[in-house]
Amino acid sequence: MARLPSAERRRQLTEAAIRAMARDGVPRTTTRSIAAEAGVSLSVFHYCFDSKQQLIESVITTITGHYVSVVKEAIRPRATLEETVRAGFQAYFDHVRAHPDEHMLTYELTQYALRQPGFEHLARRQYELYAEAYTELIDQLRQSMGLRLHVPVPVLARYLAAMTDGLTLNYLVLGDDPAWAGSLDTVTAHVAGLVREN
């Protein structure tokens, strides 16, 4: 087995955990199954992660990073604010369609953390990460397009996180592409109404 830097090994184990948890469910995924998925020994897993809590936090952070990077790339300025915002939502939607198991896993992680004594803070951290991600995306748009907001950034970030969360779950349950597209158009128009260009 090749010797990797610990940060790279943690990344490898986190991605293996995402695959295993998405396939088998959070409660049924063990440290042993994650190590097997990653092709490493159990001792390597325990060297990289002190606890299951630490691993779950890494999983949550990594999944969020997967789609935030896609959206950041998509929201480069376009002809209009609406087109730019819609491109960001479309990029996110495309990620949900391409990786539904990963997005389903985020809901399972929330429920697991809320029900597991001592893990509750991870559910809070998960939703804080969503708000932080939206804050970063809003700031990116403000700088690139010279936007002024009608609502404070923290309020808009939390609103967008809650709205995206609901739309994602709706899509995962119903799988209705046309309805999702209409919802994204409505959300785009609403978000565009909450900001204006200088």
C-alpha positions in Angstrom: 0.0 0.0 0.0 1.4 3.4 -1.0 2.1 5.8 1.7 0.0 9.0 1.3 0.1 12.2 3.3 -2.5 12.1 6.1 -4.7 14.8 4.5 -4.9 12.8 1.2 -5.6 9.6 3.1 -8.4 11.4 5.0 -9.9 12.6 1.7 -9.7 9.1 0.3 -11.4 7.6 3.4 -14.1 10.4 3.4 -14.9 9.7 -0.3 -15.1 5.9 0.6 -17.4 6.7 3.5 -19.7 8.7 1.2 -19.9 5.8 -1.2 -20.5 3.2 1.5 -23.0 5.4 3.4 -24.9 6.2 0.2 -25.1 2.5 -0.6 -25.7 0.9 2.8 -27.1 3.7 5.0 -25.4 5.6 7.8 -26.2 3.2 10.7 -25.1 0.1 8.7 -21.8 1.6 7.6 -18.9 0.6 9.9 -15.4 1.7 10.1 -14.4 -1.7 8.8 -16.6 -1.4 5.7 -15.2 2.1 5.0 -11.7 0.9 5.3 -12.5 -2.0 2.9 -14.2 0.5 0.5 -11.0 2.6 0.5 -8.8 -0.4 0.2 -6.9 0.3 3.4 -6.4 -1.4 6.8 -8.6 -0.6 9.8 -5.6 0.8 11.6 -5.1 3.4 8.8 -8.7 4.5 9.3 -8.2 4.9 13.1 -5.0 6.8 12.4 -6.9 9.3 10.3 -10.1 9.7 12.3 -10.4 9.7 16.1 -14.1 9.1 16.1 -17.2 8.5 14.0 -18.2 12.0 14.8 -15.1 13.3 13.1 -15.7 11.2 10.1 -19.3 12.3 9.7 -18.3 15.9 10.0 -15.7 15.3 7.2 -18.4 13.6 5.1 -20.8 16.5 5.6 -18.1 19.1 4.7 -17.0 17.1 1.6 -20.5 16.6 0.2 -21.2 20.3 0.6 -17.9 21.1 -1.1 -18.8 18.8 -4.1 -21.8 20.9 -5.2 -20.6 24.3 -4.0 -17.6 24.1 -6.3 -20.0 23.3 -9.2 -22.3 26.2 -8.4 -19.3 28.7 -7.9 -18.1 27.8 -11.4 -21.6 28.3 -12.9 -22.4 31.7 -11.4 -19.9 33.7 -13.5 -21.6 36.9 -14.7 -24.0 36.5 -17.6 -26.0 39.1 -19.6 -28.6 39.5 -16.8 -28.7 38.9 -13.1 -31.6 36.4 -13.6 -29.5 34.4 -16.1 -26.6 34.3 -13.7 -28.7 33.2 -10.7 -30.6 30.7 -12.8 -27.3 29.2 -14.0 -26.3 28.6 -10.4 -29.5 26.9 -9.6 -29.3 24.8 -12.7 -25.8 23.7 -11.9 -27.0 22.6 -8.4 -30.0 20.8 -9.9 -27.8 19.0 -12.4 -25.6 17.8 -9.5 -28.7 16.5 -7.7 -29.8 14.6 -10.8 -26.3 13.2 -11.3 -25.7 12.3 -7.7 -29.1 11.6 -6.1 -27.7 9.1 -3.6 -25.2 11.7 -2.3 -28.0 14.2 -1.7 -30.2 11.6 -0.1 -27.3 10.8 2.2 -27.3 14.4 3.5 -30.9 14.0 4.8 -30.0 10.7 6.4 -26.9 12.3 8.0 -29.1 15.0 9.5 -31.6 12.5 11.0 -28.8 10.2 12.2 -27.1 13.1 14.0 -30.3 14.4 15.6 -31.2 10.9 16.9 -27.8 9.8 18.0 -26.9 11.2 21.5 -23.8 13.3 21.3 -24.0 13.8 17.6 -26.6 16.6 17.6 -24.0 19.3 17.0 -23.2 17.7 13.6 -26.7 18.4 12.3 -26.4 22.0 13.4 -22.9 22.2 11.7 -24.4 20.7 8.5 -26.9 23.5 8.3 -24.4 26.1 9.3 -22.2 24.9 6.4 -25.1 25.4 4.0 -25.6 29.0 5.2 -21.8 29.6 4.9 -21.8 28.2 1.4 -24.6 30.5 0.4 -22.9 33.5 2.0 -19.8 32.7 -0.1 -21.8 32.4 -3.3 -23.7 35.7 -2.5 -20.5 37.5 -1.9 -19.1 36.1 -5.2 -22.1 37.5 -7.0 -22.0 40.9 -5.2 -18.4 41.4 -6.1 -18.6 40.2 -9.7 -21.9 42.0 -10.5 -21.9 44.9 -8.1 -25.1 43.9 -6.4 -26.9 45.5 -3.5 -29.2 43.4 -1.3 -32.7 44.3 0.0 -32.1 41.8 2.9 -29.0 41.1 5.1 -26.6 38.5 3.7 -27.1 36.1 6.7 -30.9 36.2 6.2 -30.7 35.6 2.5 -28.1 32.8 2.9 -30.3 31.0 5.4 -33.4 31.5 3.3 -31.6 30.1 0.2 -30.3 27.1 2.2 -33.8 26.3 3.5 -35.4 26.8 0.1 -32.8 24.6 -1.7 -33.2 22.0 1.0 -36.9 21.8 0.4 -36.6 21.7 -3.3 -34.0 19.0 -3.2 -36.1 16.8 -1.0 -39.1 17.4 -3.2 -37.2 16.3 -6.3 -35.7 13.2 -4.5 -39.2 12.1 -3.5 -41.1 13.1 -6.7 -38.4 13.1 -9.4 -40.5 15.5 -11.4 -38.1 17.4 -13.7 -40.7 19.8 -15.3 -42.1 20.8 -11.9 -38.5 21.3 -10.6 -37.7 23.5 -13.6 -40.7 25.6 -12.9 -39.8 25.9 -9.3 -36.3 27.0 -10.2 -37.7 29.7 -12.5 -39.9 30.9 -9.6 -37.1 30.9 -7.1 -34.8 32.7 -9.6 -37.3 35.5 -10.1 -37.8 35.8 -6.3 -34.1 35.9 -5.6 -33.5 38.5 -8.3 -36.2 40.6 -6.7 -34.2 40.6 -3.4 -31.1 42.1 -5.0 -30.4 44.9 -7.5 -27.5 45.9 -9.6 -25.7 49.1 -8.7 
